[in-house]
Amino acid sequence: MQTRNWHHWESKIHANGDNAPEMIKHVQEFKFIQDHFKGHRKRWRIFGWMCSFFKQFYGSVTEEDYTTMRLGFVMKHCNPTFNFYNYMIRALEVDFKKVVGISWYLWALLMIFLLLNVQGLYVYIWISLVPFIMLLLVGSKMEHIITELAYEVAQKHTAIQGDLVVAPSDDFFWFHRPKLVLLLIHVVLFQNAFEIALFFWLLVTYGFKSCIMGNRAYAISRVVISVISQLVCCYITLPLYAIVSHMGSSFRRVMFDENVTEGLVNWAEKARRRTRIPSKTPADVGNSQVDEASGVAVQITNAHADSLVQ
């Protein structure tokens, strides 16, 4: 599986350290650039999207991709000794709790589909087919972001000393919102789960030959598409999302340990309460400069956290 490979590559990075000499290399000599940039230098959008579409099904993330994106993240947000793999897994666990949950907008979307279930529209087929198409688009977009990272570096540099470093940015994502990808995956998984559950409920309750089941060919097609979507999402899209989603401009709150995060939140809340006190007692006048400094520090910290931690 992809996660096992990532853990192995992360261990190799920490084992090797920074012993390699920093040599000057032409940008086209890097394997990451060769895989994602060479062959379409004019940035043909159709060709690039086609390559991204097919690449998600085989070797979606290579060792060069992982090490390059990891280095781009740690150089932007922390330091090279940061354990990017552990951070990525913790973030994926948080996101997994979201995608297995049920929100009101999912039920609203489902009600709209059911209200449109009239003769001739074959809504149940679309409930299975639309999420599958969305899933393929999301996977293609994740691969295309990796291509965009390679293209940006190749356009800005001719030769590079040392390792290749990409520049993560929200501009690579749809509407500059990396969280939108997780929302689409959430919708896909919910629709697939509903389709599979509905099929087996009708099968157990009324039987396969019942008129409520509808056309048998359509019923089987719906289940097959839903099962394929679930497999593609679990083995391709989610692992791809797990690493590419961190190529945005900010980092996740899980970067910090739970105890550290809780301590920072409690400290910030106490500082906010102190700054909300409308008046000072005579005994506090001597400490006014300290309180004002604390308030400024809290404001700066909160602003920094809002801009970076999501």
Disulfide bonds with the S-S distance in Angstrom:
none
